[in-house]
C-alpha cells in the first residue's frame, strides 16, 4: 500500500462511510478503516458528517490527525469542500464517517446536511455499511434501493457488518452479486468491540484513553482481516478533483483583525480543555490564532489559576455534570473565573460552569442561574439571531447552531439574552452580562461566521 503524496490539494483520495440507519456500525467501520490505513503508513485525514464531537475524538486516536466535522447546515453547503480540503491538506487518504442513515438530514429540510448531501458536495464514493444480522437475500433489495434512490450519490461498495457465519456471508455475497454493488468487506458479530456509552452517546476518548487506544487497535485488526483495503483505496483514488480551494482561517478573519498581534504581545485566549470540556471544533482555535491571539489550553479540573496573561476565556462543551464534584472542589479556579473582567464565551458545558450551581454544587457564579440534570434530551439544529451586543457577537448577527444536552438552566435566559431562536421554535435563551460575557446552550461553528472570533480577539486586546 503506497502513499500518494503527489496528489494536489484538490484531489485528495476519499471515501464516505454511510449506512441505511443509525446503529449499523458506521463508527466501528470508519474508525477501523482509519486506523488500518494509518498503520499501513498512509497519512489519513478523518472527518465526521454533522455536529458530533465525540466520534472525531476516536478518529483522531486512530489517525494521529485532528478529527474534523463537515456540517452543511451549520456551515453552509459552500464551505463543506473548502473545510474538507483544509483538514485533508497533506493527506494520502480521507475517510468521512456519515451521520444517521445515508439520506437522513436536517429535520424537514430534505437532503440538507445528510451524509448523501455531503458526499455529493465532496464528489466522493460512498461505502454502505449494512447490518446483515437479520437478513440474507433481502440485503440485495436494500442495497439496490439505496444505490438507486439518488443517481448523484455514488454508492460504490458495501461492507457487511454483524455477519453470523461463513454460510451467512456466502448467502449475502451471492445475493449482492446481482445488485451490481461490490462487497468490499464482511465483519463478524463482535459485541466486545463496542465503546461504552452514557446519556449523550459514546464516552469521549479523553476519559478512557488507554482503553480507547486498545479498542482502536482491535478495530484496525478486525477491519484489516475482513475488508479489501486495496479495493477500498482504489475506490478512494477514483474520486475526481474538487472545484474548490482549501479554507484559510487567516483569509476568513481578514488581515485587519490581526492588528492585535502587531500592536504588541498577542492576547492570550484561555480555552477550557481536559476531560470535562472535550467538545470543540478545531477551526475555532485556528480562527482565534489567525485573528492575532495566542491560544492556551487550561483544565478546569486540575489548574488552580488561569494561564498567565489571560485576556479572554472560551469554555466549550463537554460533561461538567459528570465531573461536577471535582469542578466544584477546584475553588481557586472558580474564584479566578468569577473575578475575571475580560471577554468570556461559553457554550453548553461552559454555560453550566458559569452558573451559580450545578446539581446543587457551587460553580463559578458568573451567572445568576442554577443548572441541573434532566431526563429530557434537547437535541436539534437551530436558527438564531444575536439579541444583545456581546464580546462574541453584534446584535442582529444571524447564525445556525445545534443544541445537545440533558440539563436545564433556570432561568433559561438573562435580562439580556444571548440568542433569539427563530427556527424550529421561537424563544430567547442564554445570557449576556455587562456586554462581555456570552453564555448559551447553542453550539455554533465559527467557520460559518468568522466575525465571532475576530470580535472576541479584538475585545480581548482592548
C-alpha positions in Angstrom: 0.0 0.0 0.0 1.7 3.2 -1.2 1.4 6.8 -0.4 0.0 9.3 -2.9 1.9 12.3 -1.8 2.0 13.7 -5.3 -1.8 14.4 -5.1 -2.8 18.0 -5.4 -4.7 19.7 -2.6 -8.0 19.4 -4.5 -7.5 15.8 -5.5 -7.5 14.0 -2.1 -8.5 10.3 -2.4 -11.6 10.0 -0.3 -14.4 7.7 0.9 -17.7 8.4 2.7 -18.7 5.6 5.1 -22.5 5.6 5.3 -25.3 3.2 6.4 -29.0 2.6 5.9 -29.7 3.6 9.5 -28.1 4.5 12.8 -26.7 1.5 14.7 -25.4 -0.2 11.6 -21.8 0.1 12.6 -20.6 3.3 10.8 -18.3 4.4 13.7 -16.8 0.9 14.1 -16.0 0.5 10.4 -14.9 4.1 9.8 -12.6 4.2 12.8 -11.3 0.7 12.0 -10.5 1.7 8.4 -8.8 4.9 9.5 -6.6 3.0 11.9 -5.8 0.2 9.5 -4.8 2.6 6.7 -2.8 4.7 9.2 -1.0 1.6 10.4 -0.2 0.8 6.8 1.8 4.0 6.6 -0.8 6.3 4.9 -1.5 9.8 6.2 -5.2 9.6 6.9 -7.5 12.6 7.3 -10.5 11.9 9.5 -13.9 13.7 9.1 -17.4 13.3 10.5 -20.6 14.5 8.9 -22.8 16.6 11.3 -22.2 18.3 14.6 -21.0 15.3 16.7 -17.9 16.0 18.9 -17.3 12.5 20.3 -16.6 10.4 17.2 -13.9 12.8 15.9 -12.0 12.0 19.1 -11.9 8.3 18.2 -10.9 9.3 14.7 -8.0 11.4 15.9 -6.8 8.5 18.1 -6.9 6.2 15.0 -5.1 8.6 12.7 -2.9 10.9 14.7 -4.6 13.9 13.0 -7.3 16.2 14.2 -10.8 14.9 13.7 -12.9 17.5 11.8 -16.6 18.0 11.2 -18.4 18.7 7.9 -21.8 20.2 8.6 -23.7 21.6 5.7 -26.4 23.0 8.0 -24.2 24.9 10.4 -21.5 26.0 7.9 -23.5 26.1 4.7 -23.0 23.8 1.7 -20.5 26.2 0.1 -18.0 25.6 3.0 -18.1 21.8 3.0 -15.5 21.2 0.3 -13.2 24.1 1.4 -13.2 22.9 5.1 -12.6 19.3 3.9 -9.6 20.4 1.8 -8.2 22.4 4.7 -8.4 19.5 7.0 -7.1 17.0 4.5 -4.1 19.0 3.5 -1.1 16.7 3.0 -3.2 13.5 3.4 -2.9 10.4 1.3 -6.5 9.4 2.0 -9.5 11.0 3.7 -12.2 8.9 5.4 -15.5 10.6 6.1 -17.9 9.0 8.6 -21.6 9.7 7.9 -24.4 10.5 10.2 -27.6 8.6 10.8 -29.0 6.9 7.7 -27.5 7.9 4.3 -30.4 10.1 3.3 -31.3 11.5 6.7 -30.7 15.2 7.1 -31.9 18.3 9.0 -35.5 17.7 10.0 -38.0 18.8 7.4 -35.3 20.2 5.1 -34.9 17.5 2.5 -31.3 16.3 2.0 -29.7 19.3 3.7 -26.8 18.1 6.0 -27.4 14.5 5.3 -24.5 12.1 4.5 -25.7 11.9 0.9 -25.6 15.7 0.6 -22.1 15.9 1.9 -21.0 13.0 -0.3 -22.3 14.9 -3.3 -20.6 18.1 -2.3 -17.3 16.2 -2.0 -17.9 14.1 -5.2 -16.9 11.1 -3.0 -17.8 7.5 -3.5 -20.0 6.0 -0.7 -19.4 2.7 1.0 -22.6 1.4 2.6 -22.2 -0.4 6.0 -25.1 -2.8 6.3 -26.2 -4.6 9.5 -26.8 -8.0 8.0 -27.6 -9.7 11.2 -31.3 -10.4 10.4 -31.3 -10.9 6.6 -29.8 -12.8 3.7 -31.1 -12.3 0.2 -33.1 -9.2 1.2 -29.8 -7.4 1.5 -29.7 -7.0 -2.3 -33.0 -5.2 -2.3 -31.9 -2.9 0.5 -28.6 -2.0 -1.2 -30.3 -1.6 -4.6 -32.8 0.8 -3.1 -30.1 3.0 -1.5 -27.9 2.9 -4.6 -30.7 3.9 -7.0 -32.5 6.4 -4.8 -30.4 9.4 -5.9 -28.4 9.0 -9.1 -26.0 11.7 -8.0 -24.9 9.6 -5.0 -22.4 7.0 -6.0 -22.9 4.0 -3.7 -19.8 2.1 -4.9 -19.3 -0.6 -2.3 -20.8 -2.5 0.6 -19.3 -3.6 3.9 -21.4 -6.3 5.6 -21.4 -6.0 9.4 -22.6 -8.4 12.1 -22.3 -11.4 9.8 -23.2 -14.6 11.7 -21.2 -17.3 9.9 -19.4 -18.4 6.8 -22.6 -19.7 5.3 -24.4 -16.4 6.2 -21.7 -14.5 4.4 -21.9 -16.7 1.3 -25.7 -16.1 1.1 -25.2 -12.4 1.4 -22.4 -12.2 -1.2 -24.5 -14.4 -3.6 -27.4 -12.0 -3.3 -25.3 -8.9 -3.8 -23.7 -10.4 -6.9 -26.9 -9.5 -8.6 -27.0 -5.9 -7.3 -24.0 -4.6 -9.2 -22.5 -3.1 -6.0 -19.4 -4.9 -4.9 -18.8 -6.3 -1.4 -15.6 -4.8 -0.1 -15.7 -6.3 3.4 -17.5 -8.6 5.8 -17.2 -8.4 9.5 -18.4 -10.9 12.1 -20.5 -10.0 15.1 -18.3 -9.0 18.0 -20.0 -7.2 20.9 -16.7 -6.9 22.7 -15.5 -4.1 20.5 -18.1 -1.5 21.3 -17.2 1.7 23.2 -19.1 2.5 26.4 -22.0 4.9 26.2 -23.9 7.3 28.5 -26.5 10.0 28.3 -25.1 11.8 25.3 -23.6 8.9 23.4 -20.1 7.3 23.5 -17.8 8.2 26.4 -15.2 10.6 24.9 -11.6 9.4 24.3 -10.1 11.8 26.8 -11.9 10.0 29.6 -10.7 6.5 28.7 -7.6 6.9 26.5 -5.8 3.7 27.3 -8.9 1.5 26.8 -9.9 3.5 23.7 -6.4 3.0 22.2 -6.8 -0.8 22.7 -10.2 -0.7 21.1 -9.0 1.2 18.1 -6.1 -1.2 17.6 -8.6 -4.1 17.8 -10.9 -2.4 15.3 -7.9 -2.0 12.9 -7.1 -5.7 13.1 -10.7 -6.7 12.6 -11.1 -4.4 9.5 -7.7 -5.5 8.1 -8.8 -9.1 8.3 -12.3 -8.6 6.9 -12.1 -5.8 4.4 -10.4 -5.4 1.0 -8.2 -2.5 1.8 -6.6 -2.3 -1.6 -10.0 -2.2 -3.2 -11.2 0.5 -0.8 -8.1 2.6 -1.5 -8.5 2.2 -5.3 -12.1 3.3 -4.9 -11.0 6.4 -2.9 -8.5 7.2 -5.6 -11.2 7.2 -8.2 -12.8 10.4 -6.7 -12.3 13.3 -9.1 -10.7 16.7 -8.2 -12.8 19.2 -6.3 -13.5 22.6 -7.8 -12.8 24.4 -4.6 -9.9 26.0 -2.7 -8.9 25.0 0.9 -10.5 27.1 3.6 -8.0 29.6 5.1 -8.6 30.9 8.6 -6.4 33.9 8.0 -8.4 34.9 5.0 -11.6 34.2 6.9 -10.9 36.7 9.7 -9.3 39.2 7.4 -5.9 41.0 7.6 -7.2 43.9 9.6 -8.2 41.6 12.6 -4.5 40.8 13.3 -3.7 44.4 14.5 -3.8 42.8 18.0 -0.6 40.9 17.3 1.1 43.8 15.5 0.3 46.3 18.3 2.2 44.3 20.9 2.1 40.9 22.6 -0.7 38.7 21.3 -3.6 38.5 23.8 -3.8 35.1 25.5 -7.1 33.3 25.0 -7.6 30.6 27.6 -9.6 27.7 26.1 -11.0 25.1 28.6 -9.9 21.6 28.0 -9.3 18.4 29.9 -11.8 15.5 30.3 -14.7 17.7 31.4 -14.5 20.0 28.3 -13.8 17.9 25.2 -16.3 19.4 22.8 -14.7 21.9 20.4 -14.2 22.4 16.7 -10.6 22.6 15.6 -11.3 25.6 13.4 -12.2 27.8 16.5 -8.7 27.7 17.8 -7.3 28.3 14.3 -9.6 31.3 13.8 -8.6 32.8 17.2 -4.9 32.4 16.3 -5.4 33.8 12.8 -7.1 36.8 14.4 -4.0 37.5 16.4 -4.4 35.6 19.7 -2.2 33.2 21.5 -4.4 30.2 22.3 -3.6 28.4 25.6 -5.5 25.4 27.0 -6.3 25.1 30.6 -8.0 22.3 32.6 -10.8 23.4 35.0 -10.5 20.1 36.8 -6.8 20.5 37.7 -5.5 24.0 37.1 -6.0 26.3 40.1 -5.3 29.5 38.1 -6.0 30.8 34.6 -3.0 30.8 32.2 -0.6 33.7 32.6 -1.7 36.9 30.8 -5.2 35.6 30.1 -7.2 38.3 28.2 -10.2 36.2 27.2 -11.8 32.8 28.1 -13.5 30.3 25.9 -15.3 27.4 27.5 -16.9 25.0 25.1 -19.0 21.9 25.5 -18.4 18.6 27.4 -19.6 16.9 30.5 -19.4 19.1 33.5 -22.4 17.3 35.0 -20.3 14.1 35.2 -17.4 16.0 36.9 -19.4 18.5 38.9 -17.9 17.5 42.3 -14.4 17.9 41.0 -15.1 21.1 39.3 -16.8 22.5 42.4 -13.8 21.4 44.5 -11.4 23.5 42.5 -12.4 26.6 44.3 -9.3 28.7 43.4 -10.1 28.4 39.7 -13.8 29.1 40.2 -12.9 32.3 42.0 -10.4 33.3 39.3 -13.1 32.8 36.6 -15.6 34.8 38.7 -13.1 37.6 39.2 -12.0 37.8 35.5 -13.1 41.0 33.9 -12.3 40.3 30.2 -14.4 38.7 27.5 -15.9 35.2 28.1 -17.6 33.0 25.5 -19.2 29.9 26.9 -21.5 27.3 25.2 -23.4 24.4 26.7 -21.0 22.9 29.3 -19.4 26.3 29.6 -22.8 27.8 30.4 -23.3 25.3 33.2 -19.8 26.0 34.6 -20.5 29.8 34.7 -23.8 29.2 36.6 -24.2 29.7 40.4 -24.8 26.0 41.0 -24.8 22.7 39.0 -26.8 19.9 40.7 -26.6 21.8 44.0 -22.8 22.2 43.8 -21.2 25.6 43.7 -19.8 26.6 40.3 -18.3 29.9 39.2 -21.3 32.2 39.9 -20.7 34.4 36.9 -24.4 34.0 36.0 -27.2 34.3 38.5 -28.7 30.9 37.4 -28.8 27.3 38.6 -28.4 24.2 36.4 -29.4 20.6 36.9 -29.5 17.3 35.1 -32.8 16.4 33.4 -34.5 13.3 32.0 -35.3 15.2 28.8 -32.9 15.3 25.9 -32.8 18.6 24.0 -31.4 17.9 20.5 -31.6 19.5 17.1 -30.5 22.2 14.7 -31.5 25.8 15.4 -31.5 29.1 13.6 -30.8 32.1 15.8 -30.1 35.8 15.9 -27.9 37.6 18.5 -30.2 39.6 20.7 -27.6 41.6 22.7 -24.2 43.1 21.8 -21.5 41.0 23.5 -17.9 40.1 23.3 -18.8 37.4 20.8 -21.5 38.9 18.5 -23.1 42.1 17.5 -26.9 42.2 18.0 -28.5 41.1 14.8 -25.8 38.6 13.8 -27.5 35.5 12.4 -26.2 32.0 12.9 -27.1 28.4 12.6 -26.3 26.1 15.5 -27.0 22.9 17.4 -28.4 22.0 20.8 -27.5 18.7 22.5 -27.9 18.4 26.3 -29.7 16.7 29.1 -29.6 19.6 31.5 -31.8 22.6 32.2 -30.8 26.0 33.5 -33.1 28.4 35.4 -33.8 31.0 34.3 -33.3 29.9 30.7 -32.3 33.4 29.6 -31.0 36.5 31.3 -32.2 40.1 31.2 -30.0 40.4 28.2 -30.4 37.1 26.3 -27.7 35.7 24.1 -29.8 34.4 21.2 -33.3 34.6 19.9 -34.1 31.3 18.4 -36.2 31.6 15.2 -36.4 28.0 13.9 -37.8 25.5 14.6 -39.3 27.4 17.6 -39.2 31.0 18.7 -37.7 31.7 22.2 -34.8 33.6 23.7 -32.1 31.8 25.5 -28.7 32.3 27.1 -27.0 35.2 28.9 -25.1 38.3 28.0 -23.6 40.0 31.1 -22.0 43.5 31.0 -21.5 43.2 27.3 -18.5 40.9 27.8 -19.9 37.5 28.8 -21.7 35.5 26.2 -23.1 32.1 27.5 -25.6 29.9 25.8 -26.6 26.3 25.2 -26.2 26.8 21.4 -23.2 25.2 19.7 -22.1 27.4 16.8 -19.4 26.6 14.2 -17.3 29.8 13.9 -16.1 29.0 10.4 -19.6 29.9 9.2 -19.3 33.3 11.0 -15.6 34.2 11.4 -16.6 37.6 12.8 -17.2 35.9 16.1 -13.6 35.0 16.5 -12.4 38.4 15.2 -14.7 40.4 17.6 -13.7 38.2 20.5 -9.9 38.8 20.0 -10.5 42.5 19.4 -12.3 42.6 22.8 -9.5 40.7 24.5 -7.0 43.1 23.0 -8.9 46.1 24.5 
